[in-house]
């Protein structure tokens, strides 16, 4: 057997494997003899058919199987021995393989395309800059949250005369008769120039307006209509008011406190306000951590030279997902895939260089944290703590072990980012929630 590597560029190469008869024939002969001992062929007692007949019936398929086994093992061992990182899987040159004459050929040659990256050199130092943001929790944000909760848990009333932020329920009709539908119209979505026509009206009132101009947000979601119906909302319409719906804010009392946080968790308006502030702070902390982590990743990627074999990877992705994605879809999604792959390579290299490892105990703790958050969102956190070990085991054993491996990778990434924070130039900056939202949008 002869295996050779031909590097065609900085990140793509071909592997050629040559086999002669001595490389595979002993295994083929042994397998054919084993078939002969077990084969049940018409006209012969089991195991008594002539070797020549067994060879004629099964020889070619045995040859193909044995050569494929030899190729798989040899290629894997060869790749493991290289000092570069293979990406994806080797791609066989199908056209050349299809020309093989399995019945008469004795010597074989197989070629594979591979994509790889050489050793990645990373310098974690103060030349790498990133910003870590913390959100400032001001009183206005807390007050807005309290008002939202008061509205959310408020009661519905049907007043006689409409006010700003009411919902008018009635019949929307095109003046030319081409469209008619009964729906709920939120006055909070009406443009300020048109809002006056909808305030101070009673049941039975008929208002003429142009929805496409008066409604300041997307018509489909505002009126709860289909995109096909949106296309018909042009020109002048009338709205006949059948009812007025208003949500009266809930009072800041024990009933509201218990509805929001559970019985007797808070017992005063001051405690309610502090609890909301704490919850908001925790939620924004989670968001800022995710955002800050991404910015650190971007800084590390930008400072590290990683040249991916784009052409090879696109071909491999298309073949690995054959029938599931098109060439156009691979092309469109490739930048996202390449970004994730680049970070994975850098993260693994930092972990290797600095002996950073994800331990089993770390995976268990991260899984518990994830499950607690899920149960907390459903309000069942406290009741489920006694069964935590069962939930952890069920999750980590699920998806044929992939859940465990994904959590292991996540834990290692967390440790790598924590390590990088200590090495790079990380600027701390406190921003308002509005500023943070701008950062997220950009």
Residue pairs with C-beta under 8 A, 6 or more apart in sequence:
1 17
1 18
1 19
1 20
1 23
1 70
1 74
2 16
2 17
2 18
3 15
3 16
3 17
3 18
3 74
3 75
3 78
4 15
4 16
5 13
5 14
5 15
5 78
5 82
6 13
6 14
6 15
6 16
7 13
8 14
9 309
10 118
10 307
11 115
11 116
11 117
11 118
11 307
11 308
11 309
11 312
12 113
12 114
12 115
12 116
12 309
12 311
12 312
13 113
13 114
13 116
14 111
14 112
14 113
14 114
15 75
15 78
15 79
15 90
15 111
15 112
15 114
16 109
16 110
16 111
17 71
17 74
17 75
17 109
17 110
17 111
17 112
18 107
18 108
18 109
19 67
19 70
19 71
19 107
19 108
19 109
19 110
20 106
20 107
21 106
21 107
23 70
24 63
24 66
24 67
24 70
27 66
27 69
27 70
28 59
28 62
28 63
28 66
31 62
31 65
31 66
32 51
32 54
32 55
32 58
32 59
32 62
33 51
35 54
35 58
35 62
36 47
36 49
36 51
36 54
37 47
38 46
38 47
39 46
39 47
39 49
39 54
39 57
39 58
40 46
41 49
41 53
41 54
41 57
60 102
60 103
63 102
64 102
67 108
71 110
75 90
75 112
79 86
79 90
79 114
82 116
83 119
84 116
84 117
84 118
84 119
85 116
85 117
85 118
85 120
85 345
86 114
86 115
86 116
87 115
87 116
87 117
87 308
87 309
87 312
87 313
87 316
87 341
88 115
88 312
88 313
88 316
88 317
88 320
89 316
89 320
90 112
90 113
90 114
91 112
91 113
91 114
91 312
91 315
91 316
91 319
92 110
92 111
92 112
93 110
93 111
93 112
93 113
96 109
96 110
96 111
97 110
100 108
113 312
113 315
114 312
115 308
115 309
115 312
115 313
115 316
116 309
117 306
117 307
117 308
117 309
117 345
120 304
120 305
120 306
120 345
120 346
120 349
121 304
121 305
122 300
122 303
122 304
122 346
122 349
122 350
122 353
123 303
124 350
124 419
124 420
124 423
124 424
125 423
125 424
126 423
126 424
126 425
127 303
127 425
128 299
128 300
128 303
128 423
128 424
128 425
129 299
129 424
129 425
129 427
130 292
130 295
130 296
130 298
130 299
130 424
130 425
130 426
130 427
131 292
131 295
131 426
131 427
131 428
131 429
132 288
132 292
132 295
132 296
132 421
132 426
132 427
132 428
132 429
133 288
133 291
133 292
133 429
133 430
133 431
133 436
133 439
134 288
134 428
134 429
134 430
134 431
135 281
135 284
135 285
135 287
135 288
135 430
135 431
135 432
135 433
135 436
136 430
136 431
136 432
136 433
137 277
137 280
137 281
137 284
137 433
138 432
138 433
141 280
141 433
142 273
142 276
142 277
142 280
145 276
145 280
146 252
146 272
146 273
146 276
147 249
149 250
149 256
149 260
149 276
150 249
150 250
150 251
150 252
150 256
151 247
151 249
151 250
153 250
153 256
153 259
153 260
154 247
154 248
154 249
154 250
155 247
155 248
155 250
156 245
156 246
156 247
156 248
157 245
157 246
157 247
157 248
158 243
158 244
158 245
158 246
159 166
159 244
159 246
160 202
160 203
160 244
161 200
161 201
161 202
161 244
162 168
162 187
162 198
162 199
162 200
162 201
162 202
162 241
162 244
163 199
163 200
163 246
164 187
164 188
164 195
164 199
165 187
165 188
165 246
166 187
166 244
166 245
166 246
167 184
167 185
167 186
167 187
167 244
167 245
167 246
168 184
168 185
168 187
168 198
168 201
168 239
168 241
168 243
168 244
168 245
169 182
169 183
169 184
169 185
169 241
169 242
169 243
169 244
169 245
170 182
170 183
170 185
170 239
170 240
170 241
170 242
170 243
171 180
171 181
171 182
171 239
171 240
171 242
172 179
172 180
172 181
172 182
172 183
172 185
172 211
172 223
172 237
172 238
172 239
173 179
173 180
173 237
173 238
173 239
173 240
174 180
174 232
174 235
174 236
174 237
175 208
175 235
175 236
175 237
175 238
176 235
178 232
179 229
179 232
179 233
179 237
181 225
181 229
182 242
183 223
183 224
183 225
184 224
184 245
185 198
185 223
185 239
186 222
187 195
187 198
187 199
189 215
189 216
189 217
189 222
190 198
190 214
190 215
190 216
191 213
191 214
191 215
191 216
193 214
194 209
194 213
194 214
197 207
197 209
198 207
201 207
201 241
202 241
202 244
203 241
203 242
203 243
203 244
204 240
204 241
205 240
205 241
206 238
206 239
206 240
206 241
207 238
207 239
207 241
208 236
208 237
208 238
209 236
209 237
209 239
210 235
210 236
210 237
211 219
211 223
211 233
211 237
212 219
212 233
212 234
215 222
215 223
219 225
219 230
219 233
220 226
220 227
220 229
220 230
223 233
225 233
250 256
250 259
252 269
252 272
254 267
256 272
257 265
257 266
257 267
257 271
257 272
258 264
258 265
260 272
261 272
261 275
262 379
265 275
266 272
266 274
266 275
284 433
284 436
287 436
287 440
288 436
291 436
291 439
291 440
293 417
296 417
296 420
296 421
296 424
296 426
297 343
297 417
299 424
300 343
300 346
300 350
300 420
300 424
301 339
301 342
301 343
301 346
304 346
306 342
306 345
306 346
308 338
308 341
308 342
310 334
310 338
313 334
313 337
313 338
313 341
314 330
314 331
314 334
317 325
317 330
317 334
317 337
318 325
318 327
318 330
321 330
325 333
347 412
347 413
347 416
348 412
350 356
350 416
350 419
350 420
351 357
351 412
351 415
351 416
354 419
356 412
356 415
356 416
356 419
357 412
357 415
358 408
358 409
358 411
358 412
358 415
359 411
362 411
362 415
363 396
363 404
363 407
363 408
363 411
364 392
364 396
366 407
366 410
366 411
366 414
367 392
367 395
367 396
367 407
368 388
368 392
371 384
371 388
371 391
371 392
371 395
372 381
372 385
372 388
375 381
375 384
384 391
395 403
396 403
396 404
396 407
397 403
397 404
431 439
